[in-house]
Amino acid sequence: MDELKTDVLYYGDNLEILRKYIPDNSIDLIYLDPPFSSKKDYNIIFKEATGEQSAAQIKAFSDTWHWDLAKDTYDELLEKAPENVAELIKAMYKGIDRNDLMSYLVMMTVRLLGFVSMRGKTS
């Protein structure tokens, strides 16, 4: 694939889509911004073979963030993350304190670090 197609919406696993449809060295940044703290559970709803809606569904993710669920991850980031990341998280914690927003930032930091690590192994 030589050229990046524009005005296209892809649905699926982001890494699979990137590898299959997006030319190398054509993307500098991907920013995903799901609803924040909507306090809802989001489900994947399946369809019958006929295309009709089915009662079958699975929970895709819960958009509820709580500090008590992120505290251990925060401590682990301070201990194991690269120093600059740990310092940034620590500074945000000092300004934001223990709340749902800080929980979200901690959990997203872990995901971003995982992506950077995975990107280094695949690119």
Helices and strands as residue ranges (DSSP letters): H 14-21, E 41-47, E 53-62, H 67-80, H 83-96, H 100-122
